[in-house]
Amino acid sequence: MKTGFSLPPCGLDIRSLVTHLSKFPQSLNRGRVEAGTCKRDMVIEIPVEVVEREAEKITAQYSRRARLPGFRPGHAPAALVRTRYRKDIRNEVVQSLLPKAFENAVKEQKLSLVGEPSFEDLKFEDHQPLTCKASFEILPDFELKEYKGLEVEEEPSNVTDAEVDEALEKLRQRSATLTVVEGEPAAEGDFLTVSYRGGNPADPAAKPVEVKEAVVHIGGKGTVAAFSENLKGVKVGEAREFDVTYPESYGEKALAGKTLRYHVVVEGIKRRVLPPVDDELAKTASDFQTLDELRRHLREDLEKAGELRAEMRIKEKLLAKLLEAHSFPVPDTLVEAQLQRKLERALAELMAEGIDPRTVNVDWAKLREELRPEADKETRAALILEKVAEAEKIEVSEEELDETIRRRAEASREPAAQLKTRLTRDKSLDKLKSGRRNQKALEFIHRNSKIIRKNQ
């Protein structure tokens, strides 16, 4: 699982979390601000004449469809309808007036509401104003500091011969072949085909585990260490018996904390054989004919990757400067949204590796709190970039959005049209567009910065 500060913070759709307000009837309000936060309390007071007018309208609607004993539909007296349906009518009055009054009050004060408000302390008495306290969060109102001409230092990113050799060795490793080993003992890195039977010596009645033709990679990342240790030196046809004690933190819960005795029969051994580093490797592992051509190509690729990393480091430094220059409270709603996104990304990475998140020994609540400072920083950066985009009138065209979708589709090996349909269905296009807008804002800051290059 990869965690850390995302650059740029492009998954946080601030615009979609900001409530868009329209005009509603006038309301009176008194507000309270919680210092150092984006939290606000507002007491909403709806005049009695507005409340009574709405109650009369809703009562008339009930009268038209009410069926009361002794009266034809629509002919029951209003007073009787109000008495019979008092609770329902009052609920509809509140549901009709309160959200509108709140939204109007927020609009009058020119507040950018984030998320949904909560209402409490409702007071609704006959011939009295309707009052209620609303609690909510707003976007922070902060002054955008200087973001043009920021000075940052660029570190050299020269590609060394050792790095080219390392890239060539990785290519060589991928070109390795497996050959059958006859008459030799198994060694580190070998692949063994085995059949085994495992049982719990402390519980003879427990059903044993039996597996045929399993592959064990000695010293491999996914191989239990006890298997690697006990199967080194074994030959084809031989059997080994040994105990394996699984730690309490073992991913497979059925085995965690238990000791099993295994009887393992080795049926085959294969060994990786690496090709020599020569022109033949270049021909078989790439589109080049000579080793020199392949090395030049690898160097060019490393240089391009180095340039991208250098640019990313510069952008990280620019964001760090902006974060240092801006101090303002961040809405918990936005931080929670970013935190949720980070956790979902961690889960997706586990699943992409074929790991069931339910079997991983991770304290998710603890991880959530550990990631919170990063989420707060990313949210703050996103708010700054959003403000830069507004100041510079940066927008994302449909062509740019389609290009972003196309690149994402290539990365996920999904048809672009299918991905766009899914994003539209999931209402995620605005999130993608907001992220691209923030990227463009950061690119603008980068273009207008002063890069100081270190001596090579």
Stockholm file with secondary structure:
# STOCKHOLM 1.0

chainA/1-456         MKTGFSLPPCGLDIRSLVTHLSKFPQSLNRGRVEAGTCKRDMVIEIPVEVVEREAEKITAQYSRRARLPGFRPGHAPAALVRTRYRKDIRNEVVQSLLPKAFENAVKEQKLSLVGEPSFEDLKFEDHQPLTCKASFEILPDFELKEYKGLEVEEEPSNVTDAEVDEALEKLRQRSATLTVVEGEPAAEGDFLTVSYRGGNPADPAAKPVEVKEAVVHIGGKGTVAAFSENLKGVKVGEAREFDVTYPESYGEKALAGKTLRYHVVVEGIKRRVLPPVDDELAKTASDFQTLDELRRHLREDLEKAGELRAEMRIKEKLLAKLLEAHSFPVPDTLVEAQLQRKLERALAELMAEGIDPRTVNVDWAKLREELRPEADKETRAALILEKVAEAEKIEVSEEELDETIRRRAEASREPAAQLKTRLTRDKSLDKLKSGRRNQKALEFIHRNSKIIRKNQ
#=GR chainA/1-456 SS CCCSCCSSCCSCCHHHHBCCCCCCCCCEEEEEECTTSSEEEEEEEECHHHHHHHHHHHHHHHHHHCCCTTSCTTCSCHHHHHHHTHHHHHHHHHHHHHHHHHHHHHHHTTCCEEEEEEEEEEECCTTSCEEEEEEEEECCCCCCCCCSSCEEEECCCCCCHHHHHHHHHHHHHHTCEEEECCSSCCCTTCEEEEEEEEECTTCTTSCCEEEEEEEEETTCTTSCHHHHHHHTTCCTTCEEEEEEECCTTCSSTTTTTCEEEEEEEEEEEEEEECCCSSHHHHHHHSSCSSHHHHHHHHHHHHHHHHHHHHHHHHHHHHHHHHHHHCCCCCCHHHHHHHHHHHHHHHHHHHHHTTCCGGGSCCCHHHHHHHHHHHHHHHHHHHHHHHHHHHHTTCCCCHHHHHHHHHHHHHHHTCCHHHHHHHHHHTTCHHHHHHHHHHHHHHHHHHHTSEEEECCC
#=GC SS_cons         CCCSCCSSCCSCCHHHHBCCCCCCCCCEEEEEECTTSSEEEEEEEECHHHHHHHHHHHHHHHHHHCCCTTSCTTCSCHHHHHHHTHHHHHHHHHHHHHHHHHHHHHHHTTCCEEEEEEEEEEECCTTSCEEEEEEEEECCCCCCCCCSSCEEEECCCCCCHHHHHHHHHHHHHHTCEEEECCSSCCCTTCEEEEEEEEECTTCTTSCCEEEEEEEEETTCTTSCHHHHHHHTTCCTTCEEEEEEECCTTCSSTTTTTCEEEEEEEEEEEEEEECCCSSHHHHHHHSSCSSHHHHHHHHHHHHHHHHHHHHHHHHHHHHHHHHHHHCCCCCCHHHHHHHHHHHHHHHHHHHHHTTCCGGGSCCCHHHHHHHHHHHHHHHHHHHHHHHHHHHHTTCCCCHHHHHHHHHHHHHHHTCCHHHHHHHHHHTTCHHHHHHHHHHHHHHHHHHHTSEEEECCC
//
